[in-house]
Amino acid sequence: MLAMIRRCVLGSTALIAAVLCFAVPALAAAPVSVSGGSYTLTGSGADIWGTADAFTYAYTQVTGDGTWTAKVVSQSDTNAWAKAGVMVRQSLDPGSPEVFAAVTPETNGPQGVWRPSAGAQSAGSNVSNGPKAPLWVQVTRKGTQWTLSYSSDGKTWTQLPQQPPAIDMGSGPVYLGLVDLSHSATEGGTDVFSNLSFTPTSAQMVPGGTVQTLASSSSGASLPKTGGNQAGMALGAGLLLAGATLAMRRRRAQPQ
């Protein structure tokens, strides 16, 4: 008998609708796997752009200021605008305010993306013909101020050409995590991360928090594979479990 996991699906037409949870067979491929200090995300997603996002996200929650870093070891080249990196967002709503430091696989180079307020149009900045994976990316928060940077060695950092404006995500917990974006609702990709670093100033992990996955697609497309592995993910302050899975359907975001 196949192992059973809990899977939660949030309706695509009414994002404020109640979350429906039901048991489904565990699938062979989990969205997050861990081997030593290496973290692998597998999934799809139309884009992180426009007024709503669709991507695969392994996240936890933090409060306060801090600097969050990861090395993108490798990235699937599913599209010139595929993205892998570190994101902070206020909520799991597709139109949430967010900031994102990313790597792209072809000639678009490192990229920063941000949405200044709920439902607003995204903006961004990239380094054409810039470095590709392996590459470190970093998000720093100080109140409403955000800095997005990249590094070839994890020591010397370069800020993206343009930086986010002041974005107020409030004083409560925000979502921090790793992003896998194939730039396709139907074709999945795999991104590998390492060297996760969580350097709090006043930042703290939300007590009892766990790393979870949000696997999203545009409306009408098949959801990415999700699974029920209990893989440990170390994010600075402690060992967190990646076991619960949240699957979200939403309208297709405007691709970049």
N, C-alpha and C positions, 0 to 999 in steps of 0.2 A: 504494500500500500504506500502511495506517495505521501511524503511529509506534507503537512498542511501549514500554511502561514496565513496571517491576517493581511488582507489587502484593502486599502481604502481608496475609493474613487469619488472625486469631487465633480459634480455635474458640470458639463461644458456650457450650458446655456444660462445657468443661474449659479454663479460662483459663491453666492451667499447661502446656497441650499445646504441642507444638512449633509454631513459626510456619511456615506453608506459603507459599512464594513462587512465583509463576508469572507469565508474561507475559500481559498483556491489552492490547487496543487502547487507545490514549490517547483519552480522551473530550474533547468540545468544551469543557466547563467545568471549570476547575481549581479546587480548593478555596481556593487562595491566589493572588492576583494583586497586582502592585505597579505603581503609576504615580506616579513622583516620590516624594513622601513619604506617599502614600496606600496603605493596605493593605486589601484586600477579602477577606473570608472568606465562602464560600458553602457551606452544608450544613444538616444537620438534627440531630436528637437529642432524646430523650424528656425529659430533665431532668438537672440537677445538684442532686441532693437524695437523700434516703433513704440507703440503704447502698451504692448503686452509681450511677455517673454514665454518661450517654450524651450526647455532644456532639461538636462539631467543634473542633479544637485545632491551632493552628500554634505550635510550641514549639521551644525549644532547651534546653540544660542550663547551669546555673550552680552555683557553690559559694559558700558564705559568706553574709554579711549584705549587704543592699542595699535600694534603693528602685527600684521599677519602675512606670512610668507610661505611660499611653496615653490619647489622646482618642478617644472613640467619636463619630465624625462623624455617622453615621446608622445606623439599626437597623430591620430589617423587623419590622412589627407582626403576627407570626404567632400570638401568644398574649400574654395579659396578663403571663405569667411567662416570656416569652422573655428571654434574657439575653445581654449582650455585655460583655466586659471583659477584665481581666488576672487570670490564675491562676498560682499556684505549687502544684505537687503533688509528692509524694515519688516516685511511680512512675506508670506508665501503666495500672496495674491499675484497673478501674472503681471499686473500693472503697478506693482510696488515700487517705491523709491529704491534705488540700488546704486552701488558702485562696483566696478569689475575691472581687474587687471588681468589681461589675457595674452595668450600666444596664438598666432594663426600659422597655418602650415605652408603657405606658398610665399607670395611676394608682398603681402599686406603687413607683415612684421608684427611686433608687439602692438597691442591695442588697449586703450582704456575706454570703457563704456559707462555711462551714468544716466539715471533718470531722476530729475530733480524733485519731482513730486508725484503723487499717485496719479496714474493715468496719463502723465505727460509724455511728450515725444522724447525718445532717447537722444542723447548726443554722444560724441566720442572723438577720439584722436588716435591716430596710428602712425607708425614709422614705416613708410613704404620701403621695401627691400631691406628691412631690418632683420635682426637675428631671429632664427626659429629655434624650436626645441632641439637640444636641451637648453632651457632658459628658466631663470628664477623670475617670479613675479611677486609683487608686494602691494598691499593696501594698508595705509596708515590713516587712523582717525584721531582727530583732536577736536572734540565738540562737534561743530557743524562743518569743520574743514577736513578735506580728504586729499590724500596724495597717492598717486598711482605710479609705480616705478617698475623697472625691470633690470636684470643683471645677468651677465654671462658667467659670473663666478660666485655669486651669492655674497660678495663683499663690496664691490663698487657698484653703486646704484645710479641709474639714469631715470629721471622723471620723464613721463610721456610729454609730448610737445604741448598739449593743452591739458589742464587739470579741471576736475569738477568744480562747479560753483559751490557756495555754501549749501549743503543739503542737511536739513534737520530731520533726523530719524528718531527724535525724542530721547528720553532718558531711560526708557525701558529696554528689555532684551531685544537684540537684533539677531538676524540669522547670518552665520558665518560658515563658509564652506568652499568646497572644490566643485568646479563646473566642468562638465563634458557637454559639448555642443557640436553635433555633426552638421548643422545647418540643413537638415533634411528631416521631415517628419516620418519618413519610411526607411531611410538608410541609417543604420547605426554606426557608431565609431567607438574606438577605445583609446583612452588617454591614461598615461601612467604618470604618477606624481611621487615625489619624495621630498625629504628635507623640510617637512612641515614645521613651522616655527610660530609660536604664539607668544608675543612679548607684551604682556599687559603693563599699562601704567596704573590706571585705576580699573582696568578691565578685569572682569571675572567671568568664569564659566557659570552659566545658570545652574544652581544646585540640582543635582539629579538629572541633568540633561543627557541626552544620548545623541549620537550621530545617526541621522536617518537619511533616507534617500527620497527625493521627489523626482519621479520620472514622468515627463510631460510630452505631449504631442499636440499637433493642431487637430481641430475638430474633424472627426471622420477617419483619421489615420489610426493604424494599429499602435497600441501603446508599446514602448520598449519593453524588453524582458526585465522582469524583476524577480528577486528570489529571497529566500529566508535565511541566508547564512548569518551566523552570529560572529562576524569578523571584528576584531578589536581595531580601533583606530586611535592612535595617540595624537592628541592635539594639545601639546604643551602641558596644561595643568593636570591632565589625568588621562586614564585609559577609558575610552567610551566605546559603546557597542553599536555596531551598524547592523541592526536586525529588522526594525520596523520599516515598512515601505509605504509611502504615500504616492499614489498615482493620480495625476491630474490631467484632465482633458481641457483644452481651451481652443479658442479660435486661432487661426494661423496669424502669427505676427508678420508685419511687413518685413521682408528680408532685406538685409544690407548687402 
